[in-house]
Each structure stands twice: as structure tokens, then as C-alpha cells.
Amino acid sequence: MSAAPVGSTVVGSGRSIRVLLADDQHLVRTGFRVILEVEDDIEVVGEAADGARAVEMTRAIRPEVVLMDVEMPGMDGLEATRRIVGAGPDAPAVLILTTFDRDDYLFAALRAGASGFLLKNGTPEELGEAIRVLARGDALLAPEITRRVIATFARPGNPGGAAGGGPDAAAALRELTPRECETLVLLAGGASNAEIAATMRLGEATVKTHVSRVLAKLGLRDRVQAVVFAYENGVVRPGG
């Protein structure tokens, strides 16, 4: 579970990454706090026991990353994620943490705007690295998650809907240059920047520029959404 490092004003700047914990189980929140507070560059700045409180606290304390459970009383983690991410470009990144390894949760979390998806049976090291990845402004789309996205879109009646996202998506796709289209296809396959650079015979700095332009032109937050967009709109097809 890794991502290519990119520049950041959070990581390596002398400031800790401010993290909000959202989970309805007090013992779980305590466990996460204990794990994270041994990290020199991570600071737990608040805890919420339900989605509504997570939204409220996010507005008040402005964390960089929110660790979000899915199943909580009242407002669940998916609705809370939609509200947090929908607050604007300065919204924190949301890392979904769940014990449920289910495709419907995965796709709902991605559509809600989550930048990462992690099962609670991961290691403390994976959790810390996931927070750092999101704080850098990147997304956490592990290879196994990409494979599940592809496999799910290959099934009839998949949760991604039919290919073709309507006139807005089609118009946005027409704005991409051939190089940007190729970049989107490789992103949809789960390729890292280094792998895209090798395939396209470009420098990684150039690839980062292509990725940024693809996301901007398509109105996408990160590479996670780029993968879903590509499959939903027929840019790539499973097995193709």
C-alpha cells in the first residue's frame, strides 16, 4: 500500500498532520488514537461518535484527514463523507475505515468523495502511511482495490451503472489531449506515476502535469475518482 511521494506543505514542513477520528465505538477510537499518537508527524485533534458530529467537528477544527467509519448511528459515514468533501476545495481528505470488505461500501465510499479505503484489519504502519498519503494530496488506491473496481465493472448489473456518463462527461472527455487520454487509461489500470512515465516514455514531472490536467478538466478530486470515471464512461472496459 504505497504511493509516489509528492511535494507537500503538510508532510515534512514541521507541522503535524491533523486527524479527526469518526467511529461510534469508543474503544476503536481509543485504539486508533494510541496507534497514531506515537507518530511524530500525526496529531489526533478530535473524536466523533457519529456522522453528524464528524461534519460539525470538521468545520470547527479543520483537520487535514478524517478517519471515517461507515456504519454509525444517525448519519452514517458515507453521508458524512459527502457533506465533508462537498464543503469545497479546502475540505479534508477522508479515509474510510471499515471491518466490512464489501463492494457496495467500496463504491459508495468512492462516489461519496473518499480519497482512500482501508480495512480495519490492516497494520498500524499501513494506517500511518495511508494518512500521510492523503495528507500529501494524493489518493490511496491500493492495487487490490483497483482489481476489485475492474472486476466489479466487468460484471453485469455492476454498481457503476452503464457506460456513458451523459453529455457533460462526453464534453469533458473531448477536452483531453491524446496524451491526457492515454494518461487516463493508464490511471484506470491502477498505474503509478512511475509506471505511466515508463509506458509513455516521459519524465515523472511531465506525468504529474498530465495527471493534474486530467483531473482538472474532468472535475475530479483525485486518481481514485479518475478510475471510477474511466469505467463509468466507457473510456476503458474490463479486459480491454
Disulfide bonds with the S-S distance in Angstrom:
none
